[in-house]
């Protein structure tokens, strides 16, 4: 019970940053805030026993740093994809649900260079739905609530940007 509380407190802090990224309108700032959030999510996933989530989040942190520095090329994407797939399959302890972080990160990795902010936010919504299911499975309830909130804030921002 103590590990669930500690994991959820860490996840809560990470989740607050995730929701904040949903209201940011500049891609570079979104990636920066997400990188900090992802680092905290690694710790939370480890505490809660979400091994694949921790692995994927660690690789996602590297991915975001490379993207932020404009060094996320084809070679780097392939290496991250292969590493993510290999490590996820090797350490997956949750069956099909354990593969959701992998699906999320590979999708995000290959589409994150979308220049259109509305489409980029749509990508975030899709990946958050996958994480929502995973987080509920590992009892990261605070993350799950905020996964949903992030999807909602990104939807709201898409509507707002579409009206301009």
Contact map, one row per residue, 1 for C-alpha under 8 A:
11111000000000000000000000000000000000000000000000000000000000000000000000000000000000000000000000000000000000000000000000000000000000000000000000000000000000000000
11111100000000000000000000000000000000000000000000000000000000000000000000000000000000000000000000000000000000000000000000000000000000000000000000000000000000000000
11111110000000000000000000000000000000000000001100000000000000000000000000000000000000000000000000000000000000000000000000000000000000000000000000000000000000000000
11111111000000000000000000000000000000000000001100000000000000000000000000000000000000000000000000000000000000000000000000000000000000000011000000000000000000000000
11111111100000000000000000000000000000000000000000000000000000000000000000000000000000000000000000000000000000000000000000000000000000000000000000000000000000000000
01111111110000000000000000000000000000000001001000000000000000000000000000000000000000000000000000000000000000000000000000000000000000000000000000000000000000000000
00111111111000000000000000000000000000000011101100000000000000000000000000000000000000000000000000000000000000000000000000000000000000000001000000000000000000000000
00011111111100000000000000000000000000000001000000000000000000000000000000000000000000000000000000000000000000000000000000000000000000000001111000000000000000000000
00001111111110000000000000000000000000000000000000000000000000000000000000000000000000000000000000000000000000000000000000000000000000000000010000000000000000000000
00000111111111000000000000000000000000011011000000000000000000000000000000000000000000000000000000000000000000000000000000000000000000000000000000000000000000000000
00000011111111100000000000000000000000011001000000000000000000000000000000000000000000000000000000000000000000000000000000000000000000000001011000000000000000000000
00000001111111110000000000000000000000000000000000000000000000000000000000000000000000000000000000000000000000000000000000000000000000000000011000000000000000000000
00000000111111111000000000000000000010010000000000000000000000000000000000000000000000000000000000000000000000000000000000000000000000000000000000000000000000000000
00000000011111111100000000000000000111011000000000000000000000000000000000000000000000000000000000000000000000000000000000000000000000000000001000000000000000000000
00000000001111111110000000000000000010000000000000000000000000000000000000000000000000000000000000000000000000000000000000000000000000000000011001100000000000000000
00000000000111111111000000000000000000000000000000000000000000000000000000000000000000000000000000000000000000000000000000000000000000000000000001000000000000000000
00000000000011111111100000000000110110000000000000000000000000000000000000000000000000000000000000000000000000000000000000000000000000000000000000000000000000000000
00000000000001111111110000000000110010000000000000000000000000000000000000000000000000000000000000000000000000000000000000000000000000000000000001100100000000000000
00000000000000111111111000000000000000000000000000000000000000000000000000000000000000000000000000000000000000000000000000000000000000000000000001101100100000000000
00000000000000011111111100000000100000000000000000000000000000000000000000000000000000000000000000000000000000000000000000000000000000000000000000000000000000000000
00000000000000001111111100001100110000000000000000000000000000000000000000000000000000000000000000000000000000000000000000000000000000000000000000000000000000000000
00000000000000000111111100000100000000000000000000000000000000000000000000000000000000000000000000000000000000000000000010000000000000000000000000000110110010000000
00000000000000000011111110000000000000000000000000000000000000000000000000000000000000000000000000000000000000000000000000000000000000000000000000000000110010000000
00000000000000000001111111101100000000000000000000000000000000000000000000000000000000000000000000000000000000000000000000000000000000000000000000000000000000000000
00000000000000000000001111101100000000000000000000000000000000000000000000000000000000000000000000000000000000000000100000000000000000000000000000000000000000000000
00000000000000000000000111111100000000000000000000000000000000000000000000000000000000000000000000000000000000000000100000000000000000000000000000000000000000000000
00000000000000000000000111111110000000000000000000000000000000000000000000000000000000000000000000000000000000000000100000000000000000000000000000000000000000000000
00000000000000000000000001111111000000000000000000000000000000000001000000000000000000000000000000000000000000000000000000000000000000000000000000000000000000000000
00000000000000000000100111111111100000000000000000000000000000000000000000000000000000000000000000000000000000000000000000000000000000000000000000000000000000000000
00000000000000000000110111111111110000000000000000000000000000000000000000000000000000000000000000000000000000000000000000000000000000000000000000000000000000000000
00000000000000000000000000111111111000000000000000000000000000011001000000000000000000000000000000000000000000000000000000000000000000000000000000000000000000000000
00000000000000000000000000011111111100000000000000000000000000011001000000000000000000000000000000000000000000000000000000000000000000000000000000000000000000000000
00000000000000001101100000001111111110000000000000000000000000000000000000000000000000000000000000000000000000000000000000000000000000000000000000000000000000000000
00000000000000001100100000000111111111000000000000000000000000010000000000000000000000000000000000000000000000000000000000000000000000000000000000000000000000000000
00000000000000000000000000000011111111100000000000000000000110011000000000000000000000000000000000000000000000000000000000000000000000000000000000000000000000000000
00000000000001001000000000000001111111110000000000000000000010000000000000000000000000000000000000000000000000000000000000000000000000000000000000000000000000000000
00000000000011101100000000000000111111111000000000000000000000000000000000000000000000000000000000000000000000000000000000000000000000000000000000000000000000000000
00000000000001000000000000000000011111111100000000000000110110000000000000000000000000000000000000000000000000000000000000000000000000000000000000000000000000000000
00000000000000000000000000000000001111111110000000000000110010000000000000000000000000000000000000000000000000000000000000000000000000000000000000000000000000000000
00000000011011000000000000000000000111111111000000000000000000000000000000000000000000000000000000000000000000000000000000000000000000000000000000000000000000000000
00000000011001000000000000000000000011111111100000000100100000000000000000000000000000000000000000000000000000000000000000000000000000000000000000000000000000000000
00000000000000000000000000000000000001111111110000001110110000000000000000000000000000000000000000000000000000000000000000000000000000000000000000000000000000000000
00000010010000000000000000000000000000111111111000000100000000000000000000000000000000000000000000000000000000000000000000000000000000000000000000000000000000000000
00000111011000000000000000000000000000011111111100000100000000000000000000000000000000000000000000000000000000000000000000000000000000000000000000000000000000000000
00000010000000000000000000000000000000001111111111101100000000000000000000000000000000000000000000000000000000000000000000000000000000000000000000000000000000000000
00000000000000000000000000000000000000000111111111100100000000000000000000000000000000000000000000000000000000000000000000000000000000000000000000000000000000000000
00110110000000000000000000000000000000000011111111000000000000000000000000000000000000000000000000000000000000000000000000000000000000000000000000000000000000000000
00110010000000000000000000000000000000000001111111000000000000000000000000000000000000000000000000000000000000000000000000000000000000000111000000000000000000000000
00000000000000000000000000000000000000000000111111100000000000000000000000000000000000000000000000000000000000000000000000000000000000000100000000000000000000000000
00000000000000000000000000000000000000000000111111111100000000000000000000000000000000000000000000000000000000000000000000000000000000000100000000000000000000000000
00000000000000000000000000000000000000000000110011111110000000000000000000000000000000000011100000000000000000000000000000000000000000000000000000000000000000000000
00000000000000000000000000000000000000000000000001111111000000000000000000000000000000110011100001101100000000000000000000000000000000000000000000000000000000000000
00000000000000000000000000000000000000000100100001111111100000000000000000000000000000000000000001001000000000000000000000000000000000000000000000000000000000000000
00000000000000000000000000000000000000001111110001111111110000000000000000000000000000000000000000000000000000000000000000000000000000000000000000000000000000000000
00000000000000000000000000000000000000000100000000111111111000000000000000000000000100110000000000000000000000000000000000000000000000000000000000000000000000000000
00000000000000000000000000000000000000000000000000011111111100000000000000000000000100010000000000001100100000000000000000000000000000000000000000000000000000000000
00000000000000000000000000000000000001101100000000001111111110000000000000000000000000000000000000000000000000000000000000000000000000000000000000000000000000000000
00000000000000000000000000000000000001100100000000000111111111000000000000000000000000000000000000000000000000000000000000000000000000000000000000000000000000000000
00000000000000000000000000000000000000000000000000000011111111100000000000000001000100000000000000000000000000000000000000000000000000000000000000000000000000000000
00000000000000000000000000000000001001000000000000000001111111110000000000000000000000000000000000000000100000000000000000000000000000000000000000000000000000000000
00000000000000000000000000000000001101100000000000000000111111111000000000000000000000000000000000000000000000000000000000000000000000000000000000000000000000000000
00000000000000000000000000000000000000000000000000000000011111111100000000000000000000000000000000000000000000000000000000000000000000000000000000000000000000000000
00000000000000000000000000000000000000000000000000000000001111111110000100000001000000000000000000000000000010000000000000000000000000000000000000000000000000000000
00000000000000000000000000000011011000000000000000000000000111111111000000000000000000000000000000000000000000000000000000000000000000000000000000000000000000000000
00000000000000000000000000000011001000000000000000000000000011111111100000000000000000000000000000000000000000000000000000000000000000000000000000000000000000000000
00000000000000000000000000000000000000000000000000000000000001111111111100000000000000000000000000000000000000000000000000000000000000000000000000000000000000000000
00000000000000000000000000000000000000000000000000000000000000111111111100000000000000000000000000000000000000000000000000000000000000000000000000000000000000000000
00000000000000000000000000010011000000000000000000000000000000011111111000000000000000000000000000000000000000000000000000000000000000000000000000000000000000000000
00000000000000000000000000000000000000000000000000000000000000001111111100000000000000000000000000000000000000000000000000000000000000000000000000000000000000000000
00000000000000000000000000000000000000000000000000000000000000000111111100000000000000000000000000000000000000000000000000000000000000000000000000000000000000000000
00000000000000000000000000000000000000000000000000000000000000000111111110000000000000000000000000000000000000000000000000000000000000000000000000000000000000000000
00000000000000000000000000000000000000000000000000000000000000100110111111111000000000000000000000000000000000000000000000000000000000000000000000000000000000000000
00000000000000000000000000000000000000000000000000000000000000000000001111111000000000000000000000000000000000000000000000000000000000000000000000000000000000000000
00000000000000000000000000000000000000000000000000000000000000000000000111111100000000000000000000000000000000000000000000000000000000000000000000000000000000000000
00000000000000000000000000000000000000000000000000000000000000000000000111111110000000000000000000000000000000000000000000000000000000000000000000000000000000000000
00000000000000000000000000000000000000000000000000000000000000000000000111111111000000000000000000000000000000000000000000000000000000000000000000000000000000000000
00000000000000000000000000000000000000000000000000000000000000000000000111111111100000000000000000000000000011000000000000000000000000000000000000000000000000000000
00000000000000000000000000000000000000000000000000000000000000000000000001111111110000000000000000000000000000000000000000000000000000000000000000000000000000000000
00000000000000000000000000000000000000000000000000000000000000000000000000111111111000000000000000000000000000000000000000000000000000000000000000000000000000000000
00000000000000000000000000000000000000000000000000000000001000100000000000011111111100000000000000000000000000000000000000000000000000000000000000000000000000000000
00000000000000000000000000000000000000000000000000000000000000000000000000001111111110000000000000000000010000000000000000000000000000000000000000000000000000000000
00000000000000000000000000000000000000000000000000000000000000000000000000000111111111000000000000000000000000000000000000000000000000000000000000000000000000000000
00000000000000000000000000000000000000000000000000000000000000000000000000000011111111100000000000000000000000000000000000000000000000000000000000000000000000000000
00000000000000000000000000000000000000000000000000000011001000000000000000000001111111110000000000000100000000000000000000000000000000000000000000000000000000000000
00000000000000000000000000000000000000000000000000000000000000000000000000000000111111111000000000000100000000000000000000000000000000000000000000000000000000000000
00000000000000000000000000000000000000000000000000000000000000000000000000000000011111111100000000000000000000000000000000000000000000000000000000000000000000000000
00000000000000000000000000000000000000000000000000010010000000000000000000000000001111111110000000000000000000000000000000000000000000000000000000000000000000000000
00000000000000000000000000000000000000000000000000010011000000000000000000000000000111111111000001100100000000000000000000000000000000000000000000000000000000000000
00000000000000000000000000000000000000000000000000000000000000000000000000000000000011111111000000100000000000000000000000000000000000000000000000000000000000000000
00000000000000000000000000000000000000000000000000000000000000000000000000000000000001111111000000000000000000000000000000000000000000000000000000000000000000000000
00000000000000000000000000000000000000000000000000110000000000000000000000000000000000111111100000000000000000000000000000000000000000000000000000000000000000000000
00000000000000000000000000000000000000000000000000110000000000000000000000000000000000011111111001100000000000000000000000000000000000000000000000000000000000000000
00000000000000000000000000000000000000000000000000110000000000000000000000000000000000000011111001000000000000000000000000000000000000000000000000000000000000000000
00000000000000000000000000000000000000000000000000000000000000000000000000000000000000000001111111100000000000000000000000000000000000000000000000000000000000000000
00000000000000000000000000000000000000000000000000000000000000000000000000000000000000000001111111100000000000000000000000000000000000000000000000000000000000000000
00000000000000000000000000000000000000000000000000000000000000000000000000000000000000000000011111110000000000000000000000000000000000000000000000000000000000000000
00000000000000000000000000000000000000000000000000000000000000000000000000000000000000000000011111110000000000000000000000000000000011001000000000000000000000000000
00000000000000000000000000000000000000000000000000011000000000000000000000000000000000010001111111111100000000000000000000000000000001000000000000000000000000000000
00000000000000000000000000000000000000000000000000010000000000000000000000000000000000011001011111111110000000000000000000000000000000000000000000000000000000000000
00000000000000000000000000000000000000000000000000000000000000000000000000000000000000000000000111111111000000000000000000000000011011000000000000000000000000000000
00000000000000000000000000000000000000000000000000011001000000000000000000000000000000000000000001111111100000000000000000000000011001000000000000000000000000000000
00000000000000000000000000000000000000000000000000010001000000000000000000000000000110010000000001111111110000000000000000000000000000000000000000000000000000000000
00000000000000000000000000000000000000000000000000000000000000000000000000000000000000000000000000111111111000000000000000000000000000000000000000000000000000000000
00000000000000000000000000000000000000000000000000000000000000000000000000000000000000000000000000011111111100000000000000000110011000000000000000000000000000000000
00000000000000000000000000000000000000000000000000000001000100000000000000000000000000000000000000001111111110000000000000000010000000000000000000000000000000000000
00000000000000000000000000000000000000000000000000000000000000000000000000000000100000000000000000000111111111000000000000000000000000000000000000000000000000000000
00000000000000000000000000000000000000000000000000000000000000000000000000000000000000000000000000000011111111100000000000000010000000000000000000000000000000000000
00000000000000000000000000000000000000000000000000000000000000000000000000000000000000000000000000000001111111110000000000110010000000000000000000000000000000000000
00000000000000000000000000000000000000000000000000000000000000100000000000001000000000000000000000000000111111110000000000000000000000000000000000000000000000000000
00000000000000000000000000000000000000000000000000000000000000000000000000001000000000000000000000000000011111111000000000000000000000000000000000000000000000000000
00000000000000000000000000000000000000000000000000000000000000000000000000000000000000000000000000000000001111111100000100100000000000000000000000000000000000000000
00000000000000000000000000000000000000000000000000000000000000000000000000000000000000000000000000000000000111111100000100100000000000000000000000000000000000000000
00000000000000000000000000000000000000000000000000000000000000000000000000000000000000000000000000000000000001111110000000000000000000000000000000000000000000000000
00000000000000000000000000000000000000000000000000000000000000000000000000000000000000000000000000000000000000111111101100000000000000000000000000000000000000000000
00000000000000000000000000000000000000000000000000000000000000000000000000000000000000000000000000000000000000001111100100000000000000000000000000000000000000000000
00000000000000000000000000000000000000000000000000000000000000000000000000000000000000000000000000000000000000000111111100000000000000000000000000000000000000000000
00000000000000000000000011100000000000000000000000000000000000000000000000000000000000000000000000000000000000000111111110000000000000000000000000000000000000000000
00000000000000000000000000000000000000000000000000000000000000000000000000000000000000000000000000000000000000000001111111000000000000000000000000000000000001001100
00000000000000000000000000000000000000000000000000000000000000000000000000000000000000000000000000000000000000000101111111100000000000000000000000000000000000000000
00000000000000000000000000000000000000000000000000000000000000000000000000000000000000000000000000000000000000110111111111110000000000000000000000000000000000000000
00000000000000000000010000000000000000000000000000000000000000000000000000000000000000000000000000000000000000000000111111111000000000000000000000000000011001000000
00000000000000000000000000000000000000000000000000000000000000000000000000000000000000000000000000000000000000000000011111111100000000000000000000000000011001000000
00000000000000000000000000000000000000000000000000000000000000000000000000000000000000000000000000000000000100110000001111111110000000000000000000000000000000000000
00000000000000000000000000000000000000000000000000000000000000000000000000000000000000000000000000000000000100000000000111111111000000000000000000000010010000000000
00000000000000000000000000000000000000000000000000000000000000000000000000000000000000000000000000000000000000000000000011111111100000000000000000000111011000000000
00000000000000000000000000000000000000000000000000000000000000000000000000000000000000000000000000000001000000000000000001111111110000000000000000000010000000000000
00000000000000000000000000000000000000000000000000000000000000000000000000000000000000000000000000000001101100000000000000111111111000000000000000000000000000000000
00000000000000000000000000000000000000000000000000000000000000000000000000000000000000000000000000000000000000000000000000011111111100000000000000110110000000000000
00000000000000000000000000000000000000000000000000000000000000000000000000000000000000000000000000000000000000000000000000001111111110000000000000110010000000000000
00000000000000000000000000000000000000000000000000000000000000000000000000000000000000000000000000011001000000000000000000000111111111000000000000000000000000000000
00000000000000000000000000000000000000000000000000000000000000000000000000000000000000000000000000011001000000000000000000000011111111100000000100100000000000000000
00000000000000000000000000000000000000000000000000000000000000000000000000000000000000000000000000000000000000000000000000000001111111110000001110110000000000000000
00000000000000000000000000000000000000000000000000000000000000000000000000000000000000000000000010010000000000000000000000000000111111111000000100000000000000000000
00000000000000000000000000000000000000000000000000000000000000000000000000000000000000000000000011011000000000000000000000000000011111111100000000000000000000000000
00000000000000000000000000000000000000000000000000000000000000000000000000000000000000000000000000000000000000000000000000000000001111111111101100000000000000000000
00000000000000000000000000000000000000000000000000000000000000000000000000000000000000000000000000000000000000000000000000000000000111111111100100000000000000000000
00000000000000000000000000000000000000000000000000000000000000000000000000000000000000000000000010000000000000000000000000000000000011111111000000000000000000000000
00000000000000000000000000000000000000000000000111000000000000000000000000000000000000000000000000000000000000000000000000000000000001111111000000000000000000000000
00010000000000000000000000000000000000000000000100000000000000000000000000000000000000000000000000000000000000000000000000000000000000111111100000000000000000000000
00010011001000000000000000000000000000000000000100000000000000000000000000000000000000000000000000000000000000000000000000000000000000111111111100000000000000000000
00000001000000000000000000000000000000000000000000000000000000000000000000000000000000000000000000000000000000000000000000000000000000110011111110000000000000000000
00000001101100100000000000000000000000000000000000000000000000000000000000000000000000000000000000000000000000000000000000000000000000000001111111000000000000000000
00000001001101100000000000000000000000000000000000000000000000000000000000000000000000000000000000000000000000000000000000000000000100100001111111100000000000000000
00000000000000000000000000000000000000000000000000000000000000000000000000000000000000000000000000000000000000000000000000000000001110110001111111110000000000000000
00000000000000000000000000000000000000000000000000000000000000000000000000000000000000000000000000000000000000000000000000000000000100000000111111111000000000000000
00000000000000110110000000000000000000000000000000000000000000000000000000000000000000000000000000000000000000000000000000000000000000000000011111111100000000000000
00000000000000100110000000000000000000000000000000000000000000000000000000000000000000000000000000000000000000000000000000000001101100000000001111111110000000000000
00000000000000000000000000000000000000000000000000000000000000000000000000000000000000000000000000000000000000000000000000000001100100000000000111111111000000000000
00000000000000000010000000000000000000000000000000000000000000000000000000000000000000000000000000000000000000000000000000000000000000000000000011111111100000000000
00000000000000000110010000000000000000000000000000000000000000000000000000000000000000000000000000000000000000000000000000001001000000000000000001111111110000000000
00000000000000000000010000000000000000000000000000000000000000000000000000000000000000000000000000000000000000000000000000011101100000000000000000111111111000000000
00000000000000000000000000000000000000000000000000000000000000000000000000000000000000000000000000000000000000000000000000001000000000000000000000011111111100000000
00000000000000000010011000000000000000000000000000000000000000000000000000000000000000000000000000000000000000000000000000000000000000000000000000001111111110000000
00000000000000000000011000000000000000000000000000000000000000000000000000000000000000000000000000000000000000000000000011011000000000000000000000000111111111000000
00000000000000000000000000000000000000000000000000000000000000000000000000000000000000000000000000000000000000000000000011001000000000000000000000000011111111100000
00000000000000000000000000000000000000000000000000000000000000000000000000000000000000000000000000000000000000000000000000000000000000000000000000000001111111110000
00000000000000000000011000000000000000000000000000000000000000000000000000000000000000000000000000000000000000000000000000000000000000000000000000000000111111111000
00000000000000000000000000000000000000000000000000000000000000000000000000000000000000000000000000000000000000000000010011000000000000000000000000000000011111111100
00000000000000000000000000000000000000000000000000000000000000000000000000000000000000000000000000000000000000000000000000000000000000000000000000000000001111111110
00000000000000000000000000000000000000000000000000000000000000000000000000000000000000000000000000000000000000000000000000000000000000000000000000000000000111111111
00000000000000000000000000000000000000000000000000000000000000000000000000000000000000000000000000000000000000000000010000000000000000000000000000000000000011111111
00000000000000000000000000000000000000000000000000000000000000000000000000000000000000000000000000000000000000000000010000000000000000000000000000000000000001111111
00000000000000000000000000000000000000000000000000000000000000000000000000000000000000000000000000000000000000000000000000000000000000000000000000000000000000111111
00000000000000000000000000000000000000000000000000000000000000000000000000000000000000000000000000000000000000000000000000000000000000000000000000000000000000011111
